[in-house]
Amino acid sequence: MMVNNRESCSFSKAALLCAGLLMQVIFVGPVAAQQAIIDERQAGFEDMGAAMKTLRDELKSDEPNTAAMTAAAEQMAALAAKIPAWFPAGSGPESGLDTDARDYIWTNKEKFDRITDELISATKAMVPLTTSGDLSALKKQLLVVRDSCSSCHDSYRVD
């Protein structure tokens, strides 16, 4: 059977295109997915830091803004609840991507999960305190949240 050069060339181009797409799916797809999750968690932690700063600033104010404190506490609680999903296997240093996460997150998952659960509980407990009028209790709870954040950073973050 004889194939003309035009058909052979078209077949070769199609085969190369398919091979290239397959390589992207196999190699680039997972990398892009890992980069997306790393970007999401970094942005989430930046947002948590900004919310914590809002709470600290309001608590230092002569007239703290209850609405701003509540919004910040709610944001922190919502973001804290997302932390478990921000650390899937393969999104650490082994990905070769820029991340401050240490391997220890995945090699000592029980400790990481415990600290994360403590943070989730601590941030949830802070929300009703923003409207309670008891600024002393809110300050104490913010310290609990801060200590939980620090505990995780000390063990699991490269600084």
C-alpha positions as CSV (number, residue, x, y, z in Angstrom):
1,M,0.0,0.0,0.0
2,M,1.4,3.3,-1.0
3,V,0.7,6.5,1.0
4,N,1.3,9.8,-0.6
5,N,3.5,12.3,1.1
6,R,0.7,14.7,2.0
7,E,-1.2,12.0,3.9
8,S,1.9,10.8,5.6
9,C,2.8,14.4,6.6
10,S,-0.7,15.0,7.9
11,F,-0.6,11.8,9.9
12,S,2.8,12.7,11.3
13,K,1.7,16.2,12.4
14,A,-1.4,14.7,14.0
15,A,0.7,12.1,15.8
16,L,3.1,14.8,17.1
17,L,0.2,17.0,18.2
18,C,-1.4,14.1,20.1
19,A,1.9,13.2,21.7
20,G,2.5,16.9,22.7
21,L,-1.0,17.1,24.3
22,L,-0.4,13.8,26.1
23,M,2.9,15.1,27.5
24,Q,1.1,18.2,28.7
25,V,-1.6,16.2,30.4
26,I,1.0,13.8,32.0
27,F,3.6,16.4,33.0
28,V,2.3,19.9,32.9
29,G,-1.3,19.3,34.1
30,P,-0.2,18.0,37.6
31,V,2.4,20.8,37.9
32,A,-0.2,23.4,37.0
33,A,-2.6,21.9,39.5
34,Q,0.0,21.8,42.2
35,Q,1.0,25.5,41.5
36,A,-2.7,26.5,41.7
37,I,-3.1,24.9,45.1
38,I,0.2,26.5,46.3
39,D,-1.0,29.9,45.1
40,E,-4.4,29.4,46.7
41,R,-2.9,28.5,50.1
42,Q,-0.4,31.3,50.0
43,A,-3.1,33.9,49.2
44,G,-5.3,32.4,51.9
45,F,-2.6,32.7,54.5
46,E,-1.9,36.3,53.4
47,D,-5.6,37.0,53.8
48,M,-5.6,35.4,57.2
49,G,-2.7,37.6,58.2
50,A,-4.5,40.7,57.0
51,A,-7.6,39.7,59.0
52,M,-5.5,39.2,62.1
53,K,-4.0,42.6,61.6
54,T,-7.4,44.1,61.3
55,L,-8.4,42.5,64.6
56,R,-5.3,43.7,66.4
57,D,-5.6,47.2,65.0
58,E,-9.3,47.4,66.1
59,L,-8.5,46.1,69.5
60,K,-5.9,48.8,69.9
61,S,-8.4,51.5,68.9
62,D,-10.2,53.7,71.3
63,E,-13.5,52.7,69.6
64,P,-13.2,49.3,68.0
65,N,-15.4,48.8,64.9
66,T,-17.5,45.7,65.7
67,A,-18.5,45.2,62.1
68,A,-14.8,45.2,61.0
69,M,-13.8,42.8,63.8
70,T,-16.7,40.4,63.0
71,A,-15.8,40.4,59.3
72,A,-12.2,39.8,60.1
73,A,-12.9,37.0,62.5
74,E,-15.4,35.3,60.1
75,Q,-12.9,35.5,57.3
76,M,-10.2,33.9,59.5
77,A,-12.6,31.1,60.5
78,A,-13.6,30.5,56.9
79,L,-10.0,30.4,55.7
80,A,-8.9,28.2,58.6
81,A,-11.5,25.6,57.6
82,K,-9.9,25.5,54.1
83,I,-6.4,24.6,55.4
84,P,-6.8,20.8,55.2
85,A,-7.6,21.1,51.5
86,W,-4.6,23.4,50.9
87,F,-2.1,20.7,51.6
88,P,-2.7,17.8,49.3
89,A,0.0,15.2,48.7
90,G,2.5,16.4,46.1
91,S,2.1,20.2,46.9
92,G,5.2,20.4,49.0
93,P,8.9,20.8,48.2
94,E,8.9,17.6,46.2
95,S,6.8,19.4,43.6
96,G,9.9,21.5,42.8
97,L,7.7,24.6,43.0
98,D,8.2,27.6,45.2
99,T,6.6,26.9,48.6
100,D,7.4,27.6,52.2
101,A,5.8,24.3,53.3
102,R,8.2,21.8,54.8
103,D,8.1,18.0,54.0
104,Y,7.3,17.6,57.7
105,I,3.6,18.4,57.0
106,W,3.2,15.2,55.1
107,T,5.6,13.0,57.1
108,N,3.9,14.0,60.4
109,K,0.4,14.5,59.2
110,E,-1.2,13.7,62.6
111,K,0.5,16.6,64.3
112,F,-0.3,19.0,61.4
113,D,-3.9,17.9,61.4
114,R,-4.1,18.4,65.2
115,I,-2.7,21.9,65.0
116,T,-5.0,22.7,62.1
117,D,-8.0,21.4,64.0
118,E,-7.0,23.6,67.0
119,L,-6.8,26.7,64.7
120,I,-10.2,26.0,63.2
121,S,-11.7,25.7,66.6
122,A,-9.9,28.8,67.9
123,T,-11.0,31.0,65.0
124,K,-14.6,29.8,65.2
125,A,-14.6,30.6,69.0
126,M,-13.4,34.1,68.2
127,V,-16.4,35.1,66.0
128,P,-19.1,35.5,68.7
129,L,-16.6,37.3,70.9
130,T,-16.5,40.2,68.4
131,T,-20.0,41.2,69.2
132,S,-20.1,40.2,72.8
133,G,-18.7,43.5,74.1
134,D,-16.1,41.6,76.1
135,L,-12.9,42.9,74.4
136,S,-10.8,41.2,77.0
137,A,-12.1,37.8,76.1
138,L,-11.6,38.6,72.4
139,K,-8.0,39.7,73.0
140,K,-7.4,36.4,74.9
141,Q,-8.9,34.4,72.1
142,L,-6.8,36.3,69.5
143,L,-3.7,35.3,71.5
144,V,-4.9,31.6,71.3
145,V,-5.2,32.0,67.5
146,R,-1.8,33.7,67.3
147,D,-0.2,30.9,69.3
148,S,-1.8,28.3,67.1
149,C,-0.5,30.0,64.0
150,S,3.0,30.3,65.5
151,S,3.0,26.7,66.5
152,C,2.4,25.6,62.9
153,H,4.9,28.1,61.4
154,D,7.6,26.9,63.8
155,S,7.1,23.3,62.8
156,Y,6.0,23.4,59.2
157,R,7.1,26.6,57.5
158,V,10.4,27.5,56.0
159,D,11.1,31.2,56.8
